[in-house]
């Protein structure tokens, strides 16, 4: 029985990222902050007329028991809901093997859920400690007659969306691109005119749907494109986009990535974010529009601009140090953001020095300098601080630092700053 057993990782996989970059070299497929659980993506699709299997979600055993009695299906698929892939081969702290289970017996649903809820699931994409499972999706397990692949994403070269499709779905699509590139089809969409009926039917034909299913498949493709636009997605990937033995076209698996810049338009969707699995420091940094990613080094970095932040981390490594984080305060940084950045950095007990590297174009160096001095005084900074500032209003910034009376080490350039930061570490 080809029942639905695969899991959904709502972060785009490295392989899929590389595949899409090769197919559409100018496509924008960045890793985004917002990740939704599988059930949330399926609900979005269901609410927009896209066919998915029937499902319900339980976060208590009582709910699971009720679902087992009211979800009238021939076979159940029970999936632990965490923001990581590899669930099907994962291991629970309860001893249960596999985060995706099938059963035809309604009485077995609750005992399976009992071994998932409140237990940690370890997969190849989690830490060794695993992730606590707080919700379980109980769904209709459908047989899959045939599997295809479909993705909608943005393409800068054509200034609009592009649809990538292949009749060889249900497998790693990057492998298909390498072994059978003739099975990869691309259809650019005019952002003003939208996806035409002819284009949708052509895609359905390229996906090798039978004549009697092409209109149904084309309709689902159009609805997926409409959802892509409606939610400001950067990517909607369906694998498999398939058909059942009884002639239904179904989206069996979904990965949806969203444009963070559209948060102001998509407040309801961004409110769905589950931050319980995220680093608390990263969650807190987001509140202040600070881009932060924790690492395992001992030199904290505060930088403006992602590229400069990467270069700063590299040069710290070059001089024998180890970066404790990636932190980008962005171009519109204010003094209070600098304060919160310092507060978040110093929460990490492994941090033994801080390196500030600012190249002020849009950023006013004096704003950074005021933020630094106020933060140092407020939190009582006890680790060495090395500051390199260059650009707009840098002379005023240097005056602020020198007159602060604080033990701040200044640097002339990035090399000098990195070397001083490494040298300041305790032996």
Residue pairs with C-beta under 8 A, 6 or more apart in sequence:
1 143
2 143
2 144
2 145
3 75
3 77
3 102
3 141
3 142
3 143
3 144
4 53
4 77
4 139
4 141
4 142
4 144
4 252
5 77
5 88
5 100
5 102
5 141
6 88
6 100
6 170
6 252
6 253
7 38
7 79
7 85
7 86
7 87
7 88
7 99
7 100
8 38
8 41
8 85
8 253
8 254
8 255
9 83
9 84
9 85
9 86
9 125
9 255
10 35
10 36
10 37
10 38
10 41
10 83
10 254
10 255
10 256
11 31
11 35
11 83
11 85
11 255
12 29
12 31
12 235
12 237
12 255
12 257
13 85
15 172
15 173
15 174
16 173
16 174
16 237
16 255
17 29
17 31
18 174
19 173
19 174
19 177
20 27
20 29
20 151
20 153
20 164
20 235
21 27
21 29
22 174
22 177
23 164
23 177
23 184
23 186
24 153
24 155
24 157
24 162
24 164
24 186
25 157
26 155
26 156
26 157
27 153
27 154
27 155
27 156
27 162
28 153
28 154
28 155
28 156
28 234
29 153
29 234
29 235
29 257
30 234
31 257
32 234
32 257
32 258
32 259
32 260
33 260
33 286
34 257
34 258
34 260
34 269
34 270
34 273
35 83
35 273
35 274
36 44
36 256
36 269
36 272
36 273
36 274
37 81
37 82
37 83
37 135
37 137
37 274
38 79
38 81
38 137
38 254
39 55
39 57
39 81
39 135
39 137
40 272
41 254
41 255
41 256
42 52
42 55
42 137
42 254
44 227
44 231
44 256
44 269
45 52
45 224
45 227
45 251
45 254
46 52
48 223
48 226
48 227
48 230
49 223
50 220
50 223
50 224
50 227
50 251
51 220
51 248
51 249
51 250
51 251
52 250
52 251
52 252
52 254
53 77
53 139
53 140
53 141
53 142
53 250
53 252
54 71
54 73
54 139
54 140
55 71
55 137
55 138
55 139
55 140
56 63
56 67
56 71
56 137
56 138
56 139
57 63
57 81
57 135
57 136
57 137
57 138
58 64
58 67
58 113
58 117
58 135
58 136
58 138
59 117
59 134
59 135
59 136
60 117
61 110
61 113
61 114
61 117
64 109
64 110
64 113
64 114
64 117
64 136
64 138
65 109
65 110
67 109
67 138
68 76
68 106
68 107
68 109
68 110
68 138
69 106
71 138
71 140
73 140
73 141
74 104
74 140
74 141
75 102
75 103
75 104
75 140
75 141
76 102
76 103
76 104
76 106
76 109
76 138
76 139
76 140
76 141
77 100
77 101
77 102
77 138
77 139
77 140
77 141
78 100
78 101
78 102
78 103
78 109
78 112
78 113
78 116
78 136
78 137
78 138
78 139
79 87
79 99
79 100
79 136
79 137
79 139
80 87
80 90
80 92
80 99
80 100
80 116
80 121
80 133
80 136
81 133
81 134
81 135
81 136
81 137
82 99
82 121
82 123
82 126
82 131
82 133
82 277
83 131
83 274
83 277
84 123
84 125
84 126
84 131
84 277
85 123
85 124
85 125
86 123
86 124
86 125
87 98
87 99
87 100
87 121
87 123
88 98
88 99
88 100
89 98
89 123
89 124
90 98
90 99
90 121
90 122
90 123
90 124
90 126
90 130
91 97
91 98
91 121
91 122
91 130
92 99
92 115
92 116
92 119
92 120
92 121
92 122
92 130
92 133
93 119
93 120
93 121
93 122
93 130
94 115
94 116
94 119
95 115
96 112
96 115
96 116
96 119
99 116
99 121
99 123
99 133
101 112
102 141
103 109
103 112
109 138
113 136
113 138
116 133
116 136
117 133
117 134
117 135
117 136
118 132
118 133
118 134
119 132
119 133
120 129
120 130
120 131
120 132
120 133
121 130
121 131
121 133
122 128
122 129
122 130
122 131
123 130
131 277
132 276
134 276
142 244
142 250
142 252
143 244
143 245
144 170
144 240
144 242
144 243
144 244
144 252
145 242
145 243
145 244
145 245
146 208
146 242
146 243
147 169
147 170
147 171
147 239
147 240
147 241
147 242
147 252
148 165
148 166
148 167
148 168
148 169
148 170
148 207
148 208
148 209
148 240
148 241
148 242
149 164
149 165
149 166
149 167
149 168
149 169
149 170
149 173
149 176
149 238
149 239
149 240
149 241
150 163
150 164
150 165
150 169
150 203
150 207
150 221
150 224
150 237
150 238
150 239
150 241
151 163
151 164
151 165
151 235
151 236
151 237
151 238
151 239
152 161
152 162
152 163
152 224
152 225
152 228
152 233
152 235
152 236
152 237
153 161
153 162
153 164
153 234
153 235
153 236
153 237
154 160
154 161
154 162
154 234
154 235
155 161
155 162
155 188
158 188
159 191
160 188
160 189
160 190
160 191
161 188
161 189
161 191
161 225
161 228
161 229
162 186
162 187
162 188
162 189
163 186
163 187
163 189
163 195
163 199
163 203
163 221
163 225
164 184
164 185
164 186
165 184
165 185
165 186
165 187
165 203
165 206
165 207
166 173
166 176
166 183
166 184
166 185
166 207
167 183
167 206
167 207
167 208
168 176
168 180
168 183
169 239
169 240
169 241
169 242
170 239
170 240
170 242
173 239
176 183
176 184
177 184
185 203
185 206
185 207
187 199
187 202
187 203
189 195
189 199
189 225
194 225
195 221
195 222
195 225
197 218
197 222
200 218
200 219
200 221
200 222
200 225
201 214
201 215
201 218
203 217
203 218
203 221
204 213
204 214
204 215
204 217
204 218
204 221
205 214
207 217
207 241
209 216
209 217
209 243
209 249
212 247
213 243
213 247
213 249
216 248
216 249
217 243
217 249
220 241
220 249
220 251
224 236
224 238
224 251
227 233
227 236
228 236
231 256
231 258
231 266
231 269
232 258
232 259
232 262
232 265
232 266
233 256
233 257
233 258
233 259
234 257
234 258
234 259
235 255
235 256
235 257
236 254
236 255
236 256
237 254
237 255
237 256
238 251
238 252
238 253
238 254
239 253
239 255
240 252
240 253
241 249
241 250
241 251
241 252
242 249
242 250
242 252
243 249
243 250
244 250
258 266
258 269
258 270
263 270
275 283
279 293
279 294
281 292
281 294
281 344
281 347
281 348
282 292
282 293
282 294
284 340
284 344
285 291
285 292
285 327
285 340
285 341
285 344
286 292
288 336
288 337
288 340
288 341
289 330
289 337
290 327
290 328
290 329
290 330
290 337
290 340
290 341
290 344
291 306
291 326
291 327
291 328
291 329
291 330
292 325
292 326
292 327
292 328
292 341
292 344
293 325
293 326
293 327
294 324
294 325
294 348
295 313
295 322
295 323
295 324
295 325
295 326
296 322
296 324
296 350
297 316
297 321
297 322
297 323
297 324
297 325
297 350
298 321
298 322
298 324
298 350
298 351
298 352
298 353
298 425
299 316
299 321
299 322
299 323
299 324
299 351
299 352
299 353
299 354
299 355
299 421
299 422
299 425
300 323
300 324
300 325
300 327
300 345
300 346
300 348
300 351
300 353
300 354
300 355
301 309
301 312
301 313
301 316
301 323
301 324
301 325
301 326
301 327
301 354
301 355
301 356
301 357
302 327
302 329
302 338
302 341
302 342
302 345
302 354
302 355
302 356
302 357
302 358
303 309
303 312
303 327
303 328
303 329
303 356
303 357
303 358
304 328
304 329
304 330
304 331
304 333
304 358
304 359
304 360
304 363
304 368
305 328
305 330
305 331
305 359
306 328
308 357
308 359
309 326
309 327
309 328
310 326
311 414
312 323
312 355
312 357
312 414
312 418
313 323
313 326
315 414
315 415
315 418
316 322
316 323
316 355
316 418
316 421
316 422
317 323
318 418
319 418
319 419
319 421
319 422
320 422
321 418
321 421
321 422
321 425
324 345
324 348
324 350
324 351
325 345
325 348
327 341
327 344
327 345
329 337
329 338
329 341
329 363
331 361
331 362
331 363
332 362
333 363
333 367
333 368
333 371
334 367
334 371
335 367
335 370
335 371
335 374
336 371
337 371
338 367
338 368
338 370
338 371
338 372
338 374
338 375
339 371
339 374
339 375
339 378
341 375
342 354
342 371
342 372
342 375
342 376
342 379
342 381
343 375
343 379
345 351
345 354
346 354
346 379
346 381
346 383
351 383
352 383
352 384
352 425
352 426
353 383
353 384
353 385
353 386
353 421
353 422
353 424
353 425
354 381
354 383
354 384
354 385
354 386
354 421
355 386
355 387
355 388
355 417
355 418
355 421
356 368
356 372
356 385
356 386
356 387
356 388
356 389
357 388
357 414
357 417
358 365
358 368
358 387
358 388
358 389
358 390
358 391
359 390
359 391
360 368
360 389
360 390
360 391
360 392
360 393
360 394
360 397
361 391
361 392
362 392
363 391
363 392
364 392
364 393
365 389
365 390
365 391
365 392
365 393
365 394
365 396
365 397
366 393
366 396
366 397
366 400
368 389
368 397
369 387
369 389
369 396
369 397
369 398
369 400
369 401
370 400
372 385
372 387
372 401
372 408
373 400
373 401
373 404
373 406
375 381
376 385
376 404
376 406
376 408
377 406
381 406
384 407
384 409
384 421
384 424
384 425
385 406
385 407
385 408
385 409
386 408
386 409
386 410
386 411
386 417
386 420
386 421
386 424
387 401
387 408
387 409
387 410
387 411
387 417
388 410
388 411
388 412
388 413
388 414
388 416
388 417
389 397
389 398
389 401
389 410
390 413
398 410
401 408
401 410
402 410
409 420
409 424
411 417
411 420
